């Protein structure tokens, strides 16, 4: 787990963008990330998520709510997280919500170059679901953490008691040392 000034998060896999040649094992991880984005979480990813959720929420399952950072399109969010939220709730005993955070409107995907300074500005936050809960915020990939941080700030403003992030993968860049990357993320948060 990596802790920043305000929020902590963890990731399960390492994601190397396609511009990098990687081992067969890392290429398999990359494929699992792509599959997750398409709404097809592998059994391995589901097992890793359940294991990490159980570790984070141990002894306090009723205080937590699993939420998901919406993708750019509502239809993609439903595809990606609809079945997964039910699976995670059934296998962890932690309530999961697909409605606590939702898109107010569809937008261009971040990876297409249509970067918003605050993608969460296009999200609606359900105060009635969020208030007083510890939020476990799940998304596919963390790169620089800005979407996570901004979404976490909105959750706190909506009454969340705490926010922790859980990502299927974190983006890796060969040549950028772990220390440099962690210092950069600490600066951002």
C-alpha angles and dihedrals in degrees: 000000000000119000124202130186093283112004138037127212141171136201132208105208140022116247120203114190114243092256087075123077108227141176121276089256093054091044087055090051089050090052090051089054091051091047090050090052088054092053097260106113109186120235088248092056091046091050091049091049092050092048093050094043090052090050094049097044099038112151094359105067094137092057094057134080122192111221132174131222102239118240119234094272125047092222090056091048091054091047093047100043109019099090093025094060091054091046094050093047092049093048099041106031089233118125114245124200131200091182103051088083120024140160116265086198139353117265139182115283116260093232091061090068095259092124118179117201087227114018089179088067085080092054129094116218120207104221091189091061097038106042114108094001130118103235123216102198114202128195138155105250137006114207110159098350099237096122091047094048095048093046090048090052091053090049091052090048087052091057104269112160092213139348128213126175128224119187130186088223145355122225113250127201118196110230094031106102120226089242093054092046093048092047089050092050091047089053091051094050 
